[in-house]
């Protein structure tokens, strides 16, 4: 009898822990179901809920990605960090012209619907420049700010 009670309590503990390990608390069930349909092969899924959307951080094919869902469970956007070699060739070459005395501090891709947009942050000793591209028309300045001097 003690063995059965111990086994049952262990089973309940494991079930309770695995339920909350998915980190789906407060996230719309529609968003969770939509994510599971869209990214069935995803692993290491972690959810974060804000007032505007639910964000799933996950790995797919060894790539960390982020999916954003509306409360109604609609996929709003998917983002992933990238290295410059993953950019389309035309964007790689035109970005090199912008580099000059700067370096890449951030590069990511945003996919929303049928549209893909790339953002790259270039930094130098004096400024931070964020460039944006839809892939076809090269880069445009999204944001530029001068670094504070000491």
Backbone bond lengths (Angstrom), bond angles and torsions (degrees), N, CA, C in turn:
res aa  C-N    CA-C-N  psi(-1)  N-CA   C-N-CA  omega(-1)  CA-C   N-CA-C  phi
1 X - - - 1.448 - - 1.528 111.29 -
2 X 1.341 116.28 -43.52 1.465 120.04 179.16 1.525 110.29 -62.58
3 X 1.308 116.00 -37.01 1.457 120.56 -179.55 1.524 110.38 -64.19
4 X 1.336 117.11 -41.82 1.463 120.89 179.58 1.528 111.00 -65.55
5 X 1.318 116.59 -41.76 1.466 120.27 179.37 1.522 109.80 -64.90
6 X 1.324 116.88 -43.44 1.454 120.93 178.59 1.530 110.76 -62.87
7 X 1.339 116.89 -43.64 1.462 121.35 179.65 1.529 110.74 -64.24
8 X 1.347 116.58 -42.09 1.454 120.71 179.22 1.526 111.43 -64.76
9 X 1.325 117.28 -42.97 1.465 120.10 179.10 1.522 111.02 -66.25
10 X 1.330 117.60 -38.07 1.460 121.43 176.74 1.530 110.40 -64.32
11 X 1.325 116.43 -43.16 1.463 121.29 178.81 1.532 110.86 -62.14
12 X 1.328 117.34 -44.16 1.456 121.22 178.76 1.529 111.31 -64.84
13 X 1.322 116.36 -39.03 1.462 120.26 178.52 1.523 110.75 -63.26
14 X 1.320 117.12 -45.40 1.464 121.52 179.51 1.524 110.01 -63.85
15 X 1.336 117.94 -43.89 1.464 121.35 179.85 1.527 110.56 -63.81
16 X 1.319 117.52 -43.72 1.460 122.14 179.36 1.521 110.95 -63.63
17 X 1.324 117.20 -43.92 1.462 122.16 -179.42 1.519 110.84 -65.51
18 X 1.335 117.78 -43.69 1.461 119.52 -178.30 1.519 111.50 -68.89
19 X 1.325 117.85 -30.08 1.455 120.34 176.93 1.513 110.40 -63.99
20 X 1.321 117.37 -45.04 1.450 120.52 -178.19 1.521 112.79 -84.62
21 X 1.319 118.17 -13.77 1.463 120.75 177.15 1.524 110.54 -68.25
22 X 1.342 117.37 -24.52 1.459 120.31 178.22 1.513 111.89 -70.26
23 X 1.331 116.94 -14.63 1.460 121.74 174.92 1.532 111.36 60.19
24 X 1.343 116.83 38.56 1.459 121.49 -177.57 1.528 111.23 -98.58
25 X 1.312 118.56 10.63 1.445 121.68 -177.22 1.523 109.88 -64.66
26 X 1.322 116.35 128.01 1.451 121.40 178.08 1.517 114.45 81.66
27 X 1.320 117.98 -2.18 1.463 122.15 -179.52 1.523 108.11 -95.09
28 X 1.310 116.07 136.68 1.461 121.99 179.05 1.529 110.31 -54.81
29 X 1.332 115.97 132.74 1.464 119.93 178.07 1.518 110.62 -63.17
30 X 1.339 116.93 -30.45 1.472 120.76 176.47 1.526 110.47 -62.94
31 X 1.340 116.74 -40.86 1.467 120.60 178.68 1.521 110.19 -65.72
32 X 1.323 117.27 -43.73 1.468 121.52 -179.93 1.521 110.30 -62.30
33 X 1.331 117.19 -46.05 1.463 120.82 179.86 1.528 111.54 -64.06
34 X 1.328 116.00 -41.56 1.460 120.19 178.05 1.528 110.65 -61.65
35 X 1.345 116.10 -43.83 1.461 120.51 178.43 1.526 110.79 -60.04
36 X 1.330 116.59 -45.90 1.473 120.37 -178.52 1.521 111.52 -62.50
37 X 1.334 117.45 -33.73 1.468 120.65 176.57 1.518 111.90 -72.66
38 X 1.326 116.06 -40.98 1.466 121.62 -176.12 1.529 112.74 -75.65
39 X 1.332 116.52 -38.80 1.460 121.40 -173.95 1.532 110.23 -125.99
40 X 1.312 116.51 60.46 1.466 122.02 -175.30 1.531 112.54 -60.62
41 X 1.321 118.18 -28.39 1.462 121.94 -177.56 1.530 113.15 -90.99
42 X 1.315 117.67 2.87 1.469 121.48 -177.34 1.523 110.81 -66.97
43 X 1.331 115.22 145.55 1.464 121.75 176.33 1.524 108.65 -129.03
44 X 1.322 115.61 166.02 1.468 123.01 178.40 1.534 111.69 52.23
45 X 1.313 115.56 48.99 1.469 121.64 -177.55 1.524 109.73 -79.84
46 X 1.317 115.69 130.13 1.460 122.14 175.49 1.526 107.68 -130.84
47 X 1.314 116.20 133.35 1.459 121.85 -177.39 1.517 111.63 -105.72
48 X 1.312 114.74 146.62 1.456 122.44 174.69 1.526 106.37 -136.85
49 X 1.302 116.64 133.02 1.458 120.80 -177.34 1.524 110.10 -113.57
50 X 1.332 116.25 132.40 1.459 121.19 174.56 1.527 106.95 -123.45
51 X 1.315 117.24 179.15 1.466 119.41 -179.35 1.528 111.82 -69.81
52 X 1.329 118.32 -24.17 1.457 121.48 -176.29 1.522 115.09 -99.29
53 X 1.313 117.79 -27.70 1.458 119.98 -175.10 1.530 110.65 -161.29
54 X 1.333 114.27 169.39 1.462 121.93 171.91 1.525 106.70 -109.79
55 X 1.319 115.98 135.09 1.468 121.24 -177.57 1.522 108.90 -116.58
56 X 1.332 115.52 125.05 1.463 121.50 174.99 1.523 108.08 -105.74
57 X 1.317 116.52 124.05 1.462 122.43 173.12 1.518 105.57 -102.58
58 X 1.322 117.27 130.41 1.462 119.68 -174.00 1.524 110.64 -157.04
59 X 1.330 114.34 169.77 1.459 120.82 173.95 1.519 108.92 -112.48
60 X 1.309 115.28 136.40 1.449 122.54 175.26 1.517 107.02 -138.62
61 X 1.311 117.18 119.73 1.470 122.19 -176.21 1.529 111.60 54.37
62 X 1.326 116.37 44.76 1.469 124.49 179.17 1.531 113.48 62.80
63 X 1.319 118.29 17.84 1.469 123.42 177.61 1.528 107.92 -113.25
64 X 1.329 116.60 127.08 1.462 120.17 175.49 1.518 108.07 -76.53
65 X 1.330 115.51 129.98 1.460 121.46 -177.86 1.523 109.31 -134.22
66 X 1.321 115.39 166.32 1.460 122.16 180.00 1.523 107.76 -133.94
67 X 1.326 117.34 128.24 1.463 121.85 177.32 1.524 107.95 -117.63
68 X 1.330 116.17 135.60 1.457 122.66 -178.13 1.525 108.79 -114.32
69 X 1.338 116.02 129.48 1.453 122.07 -177.11 1.521 111.53 -123.81
70 X 1.331 115.02 145.21 1.459 120.58 172.92 1.523 108.18 -76.83
71 X 1.318 116.37 168.05 1.468 121.52 177.43 1.527 111.05 -59.78
72 X 1.341 116.41 -30.37 1.466 121.70 -179.74 1.529 112.17 -78.31
73 X 1.330 117.27 -1.51 1.452 120.76 178.10 1.512 114.60 88.97
74 X 1.332 117.44 12.43 1.464 120.99 179.16 1.522 110.03 -85.68
75 X 1.324 116.00 133.95 1.458 121.23 176.60 1.519 108.63 -70.44
76 X 1.326 117.04 119.37 1.454 122.43 -178.67 1.522 110.69 -89.74
77 X 1.340 116.24 -48.11 1.466 120.63 -178.80 1.518 110.13 -162.50
78 X 1.323 114.73 158.04 1.465 122.85 173.62 1.520 106.48 -126.97
79 X 1.326 116.48 133.72 1.467 120.18 178.43 1.514 109.89 -126.51
80 X 1.324 113.97 157.05 1.468 120.34 173.99 1.515 108.71 -153.68
81 X 1.307 115.48 145.32 1.461 120.77 173.27 1.519 107.97 -76.55
82 X 1.310 115.88 152.63 1.458 120.74 -176.08 1.521 110.65 -138.26
83 X 1.311 115.12 167.50 1.461 122.00 166.32 1.530 105.79 -107.18
84 X 1.314 116.99 156.07 1.466 120.17 -173.47 1.528 113.06 -59.63
85 X 1.320 118.08 -27.51 1.463 120.77 179.60 1.534 112.13 -67.22
86 X 1.331 118.17 -15.91 1.462 121.39 178.88 1.528 112.51 -86.76
87 X 1.318 117.27 -7.67 1.464 120.88 178.07 1.525 110.65 -72.48
88 X 1.334 117.00 154.51 1.470 118.48 170.52 1.530 109.94 -57.85
89 X 1.306 116.78 148.47 1.467 123.17 -174.61 1.528 112.12 -53.79
90 X 1.351 117.84 -44.58 1.464 119.56 -178.17 1.533 111.41 -62.14
91 X 1.327 118.03 -35.29 1.463 120.67 178.91 1.525 111.75 -74.29
92 X 1.330 116.48 -34.35 1.469 119.53 176.47 1.522 110.39 -60.52
93 X 1.325 115.72 -49.13 1.466 118.63 -175.81 1.526 112.17 -69.67
94 X 1.318 118.31 -39.06 1.471 118.60 179.57 1.524 111.38 -72.85
95 X 1.320 118.56 -27.27 1.457 120.77 177.09 1.526 110.62 -69.79
96 X 1.311 116.96 -35.88 1.468 120.35 179.59 1.527 110.96 -59.70
97 X 1.331 116.73 -31.80 1.467 120.32 177.42 1.525 111.06 -67.74
98 X 1.339 116.48 -30.21 1.470 120.96 -179.38 1.517 112.72 -82.65
99 X 1.323 117.03 -17.52 1.465 119.92 -174.02 1.526 113.03 -65.35
100 X 1.297 118.30 -50.97 1.466 124.09 -178.17 1.529 110.48 42.17
101 X 1.328 118.43 -111.82 1.465 121.87 -178.85 1.527 111.71 -99.26
102 X 1.309 117.71 32.30 1.460 120.92 -177.82 1.527 110.18 -123.26
103 X 1.313 115.20 174.15 1.457 122.09 179.36 1.523 108.61 -135.84
104 X 1.316 115.30 159.51 1.468 121.20 179.62 1.525 108.37 -84.17
105 X 1.334 116.41 122.02 1.459 119.42 177.19 1.524 111.81 -106.33
106 X 1.339 117.53 -16.02 1.462 120.79 178.84 1.526 108.31 -159.50
107 X 1.318 116.20 140.68 1.457 121.71 177.78 1.519 107.32 -150.65
108 X 1.333 116.23 123.32 1.463 118.54 178.44 1.516 111.12 -148.80
109 X 1.331 113.73 162.29 1.450 123.51 -178.05 1.524 108.23 -115.57
110 X 1.329 116.41 138.84 1.460 122.25 176.47 1.523 107.79 -121.41
111 X 1.329 116.74 122.61 1.465 121.44 176.28 1.520 108.20 -112.23
112 X 1.312 115.09 125.44 1.460 120.70 179.42 1.519 107.62 -140.01
113 X 1.303 116.63 115.80 1.469 119.96 -175.12 1.512 109.59 63.24
114 X 1.314 116.44 -127.63 1.468 121.53 179.22 1.518 112.04 -95.87
115 X 1.316 117.98 8.05 1.457 122.36 -173.89 1.529 111.51 -109.64
116 X 1.323 116.32 135.39 1.457 122.36 175.44 1.511 108.40 -120.71
117 X 1.334 115.73 130.25 1.455 121.85 -179.61 1.516 108.43 -126.09
118 X 1.321 115.82 142.22 1.458 122.12 179.26 1.522 109.24 -113.56
119 X 1.329 115.98 141.93 1.456 122.35 175.80 1.518 108.12 -128.30
120 X 1.327 116.12 133.61 1.461 121.02 176.12 1.524 107.93 -130.79
121 X 1.326 115.26 135.05 1.460 120.95 175.89 1.515 107.95 -105.30
122 X 1.322 115.57 121.68 1.465 122.58 177.88 1.520 107.62 -108.62
123 X 1.308 116.18 134.31 1.465 120.63 178.95 1.511 110.04 -124.35
124 X 1.323 114.68 145.86 1.457 121.75 171.38 1.520 106.12 -132.24
125 X 1.290 116.26 -173.53 1.467 119.68 178.49 1.523 111.19 -65.88
126 X 1.343 117.54 -25.58 1.456 121.27 -172.78 1.531 115.96 -107.08
127 X 1.331 117.45 -25.81 1.460 118.28 -172.50 1.531 112.58 -145.46
128 X 1.337 113.49 166.93 1.465 122.60 170.74 1.520 105.78 -123.65
129 X 1.322 115.92 126.04 1.454 122.17 -177.54 1.524 108.78 -123.92
130 X 1.329 116.35 124.60 1.462 121.12 176.34 1.522 107.50 -107.95
131 X 1.321 115.80 122.49 1.458 122.11 178.36 1.521 109.59 -106.82
132 X 1.319 115.74 150.36 1.465 122.24 -178.49 1.518 108.50 -130.22
133 X 1.342 116.29 144.37 1.459 120.17 176.74 1.518 110.35 -149.22
134 X 1.327 115.10 144.98 1.469 119.67 172.43 1.523 110.50 -92.57
135 X 1.321 116.87 4.36 1.453 121.64 176.70 1.511 114.45 99.11
136 X 1.326 117.77 -33.48 1.459 120.10 -174.53 1.526 113.35 -94.74
137 X 1.326 117.45 -31.40 1.457 119.16 -170.86 1.517 113.95 -112.31
138 X 1.283 119.19 26.11 1.453 121.22 178.64 1.520 112.07 74.47
139 X 1.320 115.99 -160.70 1.461 122.37 -174.29 1.525 111.12 -102.13
140 X 1.320 115.61 146.43 1.462 121.44 170.92 1.528 107.18 -129.95
141 X 1.327 115.96 155.15 1.456 120.06 -179.30 1.525 109.30 -74.54
142 X 1.311 115.68 122.50 1.459 122.24 176.99 1.525 110.14 -93.63
143 X 1.342 115.24 -39.11 1.464 120.53 -178.92 1.520 108.43 -160.97
144 X 1.317 116.08 141.44 1.456 120.73 176.05 1.514 107.78 -140.50
145 X 1.330 115.78 131.52 1.457 119.10 178.20 1.530 109.78 -142.21
146 X 1.305 112.97 144.82 1.461 119.98 178.60 1.531 107.86 -82.95
147 X 1.330 115.52 138.44 1.451 119.84 177.39 1.534 109.72 -73.83
148 X 1.297 114.71 145.71 1.478 119.88 177.69 1.521 108.66 -68.76
149 X 1.316 115.41 139.29 1.471 119.94 176.98 1.520 108.74 -97.05
150 X 1.311 114.54 147.69 1.467 119.50 -178.44 1.490 112.25 -81.64
